[in-house]
Amino acid sequence: MMQQLRQKMRSAIRALTPARMTYVWNSKPMLSVVARVLLASVASFTYAAVQPGARAQSPVDAAQQVDSTLPMLLQADQMIYDNQNNRVIAQGNVEIYYNNYTLLADKVIYERGNNILRAEGNVRIKEPSGALIKSNRFTLTDDFRDGFIQSLKIVTEQDARIAAASATRQKGDVTVFNSAVFTPCKPCEDNPNKPPTWQIKAKKIIHKKSQATIEYENASFEMWGVPIAKLPYFKHADPSVKRKSGFLIPRFGNSSDLGFVAETPYYFALAPNYDFTFAPMYTSEQGVLFKGNWRHRTRNGQYDVNLYGIDQQDPDNNFSTSDRDFRGSIDTRGNFRINEYWTWGWDVTAETDDTFRRFYDIDNILATDRVSEGFLIGQRDRNYFDARVYHFGGLTFSDTPNSEPTVLPIIDYNYIFSDPVLGGELSFDTNIMSLTRDDNGTDSNRLITEVKWRKQIIDRRGQVITPFATARGDIYDNSSFVDPWTGVAESGGTTLRGTASAGIEYRFPFVRHTANAAHVVEPIAQIIARPTTVDQFDVPNEDSRSLVFDDTLLFDLDKFSGYDRIESGTRANVGVRYTLQRYDGGYAQAVFGQSYQIAGDNDFTTDSGLGTDTSDYVAGLYIQPIRYFGFVAQARFDEDDFSIRRTDLAATASYGAATGSVVYANLNAQPSLGIPTDREEVQGSGTLRLVENWYLVGRMRYDIEGSQRISDALGLKYADDCFALTVTYEETFIRDRDIEPNESVMVRFEFKHLGAFDLKTGIDSES
């Protein structure tokens, strides 16, 4: 393509310039083939900076970006055709616009005899990508592929910067910057001569475009202008690159369990849509933990696979669950779209033992369970289908086989009829579940179908009246089990049960507008009638054991969390809601109410707050007066003496240099729900900006009831546009077989375009 452009240029100049004549034109603007060639040359010359990952642009790619059929604009104070010296000159505020390239210079000269094209004086070139090149002189020779630049400065779209005394282009693919500096840091606005946070100075910086790499010869790494490391040879990916094979930043550490730890990942960019990372981790106490990550993006989805395995050299050391030599794990996730209505995927983890992933710092040490699933989801118009398979696994020492069921499958189907029925909305829900356990645990299979109808009526005064009705039928087939609520052994078998309900909800919002806000006070009342008694104890309770009675549950038609337990009898729910909406965006809402069992059996336990005819009181307060502060409070109060039975508080705030969040929970014991003792816990996190770019960070989780810290961390962080440094001291106080309390210090460096470096060391509290 370059050869064709050169021939076009020569033909055009011969046609325009008679022999032995010199023309001086005052042109503003004027078209020129010379400018077209110059910009085509620039397209194949200009620097493309690099970042780990995307494919670098080859010279062929660059040339293909220039479309010679597109119009071009050249503006200059003068256009000179100098036949005596066999050259063409555009001079004086030269501006060339072509193919989204822009070139500005004091003068542009084409020497026909030497076949040289030169831009001189305050040369600036802007590429379509956004990269900006500055130079005093820009020269292209031969076939306009190889060239030379003096006093060069480059700013790429990714904010990488190169400054050099000179640069040459070799073989159309390699650019060599002499006496050069590379940095991704922006210059200081107040003091442009101030050294950047970090930079690499080198005798030569070599950009190999086809390989998408930047190499340094005789280089030094500087922080704030101070040399800290000599780099005889160093190479990294071009900042514009998203994916490129090579070593990643290593990680080092030390702990009492693993000893010295060193991890050196290698990234394989196998194809544009899949890659693999191999990351062996050496531990002085247990040997080498092999880790691998495979990622693959297909036309309709993506998936990844993570593999971990180690043949422990000291399996008995600090490991009490077994004496196995090999320990390992595999986890994989995927999500694929079948068409515009259907998707399917999975999230599966398998491991040799419960503590492996926590012991080797693969998972959070506070993880207590493992859930693997596969799913198929379809949604169209008023239809929704969700089918899933699950395997649940407990990770703590106290877990029993009952904690590890397999669900094959659970299916939910929801359909809303498009046409009104009796003036209201009619919907249809179905649930199918098959749950099994190993070691003669309880098995449960069910089919549930429910029809719902509701209609909203708003009268002229603003009263909202909503009548509703439901009908439900269940089929259960269960093995023998022991009911955890009653302790009674049940023989299992097939159980049929059905229920229906009808009720009405009444709301009457009172609205008042003031100068600054709108106020809404809304009394709400419900009454729901059901059969007096529903058989609850012939089926095991698998999904209705996480009951949390609070203001968000007050007006639910059935307050159980799942299908295995259903309400019976007649119940009324009464409350009031107040909402404040400020015109400047501030918001507040308060809810208070109570539930009453009017007739029939009460199927809730006493410790749930709903077990008596008159329930506990529930309240909720939600406040966000400004965008920088939010507060949520939820509480349950005893029905008799108004003592607090449960409290949940959460606040987030940001003011000036400080940001933080706090969560507090206080819960009385609920043995029927698996909470045998009172619980009280607080956790918080915060950041304080000390001075520009310096931050103090911290977090803590504390068990108030047990007077024990669960975990805490305190750190100091520096962060600017191209570098971050974090030093964190962390403690955990978890005990579970080979998981023991631990203290560690983590140091993390993050360099823009280069990557991150971690150093973690454990602290032996007994030393």
Buried (B, 14 or more C-beta within 10 A) or exposed (E): EBEEBBEBBBEBBEEEBEEEEEEEEEBBEBEBBBBBBBBBBBBBBBBBBBBBBBBBBBBEBBBEBBEBEEEBEBBBEBBBBBBEEEBBBBBBBBBBBBBBBBBBBBBBBBBBEEBBBBBBBBBBBBBEBEBBBBBBBBBBBEBBBBBBBBBBBBBBBBBBBBBBEBBBBEEBBBBBBBEBBBBBBBBEEEEEEEBBBBBBBBEBBBBBBBBBBBBBBEBBBBBEEEEEEEBEEBBBBBBBBBBBEBEBBBBBBBBBBBBEBBBBBEBBBBEEEBBBBBBBBBBEBBBBBBBBBBBBBEEEBBBBBBBBBBBBEEBEEBBEBEEBEEBBBBBBBBBBEEEEEBBBBBBBBEBBBBBBBBBBBBBEBEBBEBEBBBBBBBBEEEEBBBBBBBBBBBBBEEBEEBBBBBBBBBBBBBBBEEEEEEEBBBBEBBBBBBBBBEEEBBBBBBBBBBBBBBBBEEEEEEEBBBBBBBBBBBBBBBBEBEBBBEEEEBEBEEBEBEBBBBBBBBBBBEEEEEEEBEBBBBBBBBBBBBBEEBBBBBBBBBBBBEBBBBBEBBBBBBBBBBBBBBBBBBBBBBBEBBBBBBEEEBBBBBBBBBBBBEEBBBBBBEBBBBBBEEBBBBBBBBBBBBEEBBBBBBBBBEBEEEEEBBBBBBBBBBEEEEBBBBBBBBBBEBEBBEEEEEBBBBBBBBBBBEEEBBBBBBBBBBBBEEEEBBBBBBBBBBEBEBBBBBBBBBBBBBEBBBBBEBBBBBBBBBBBBBBEBBBBBBBEEEE
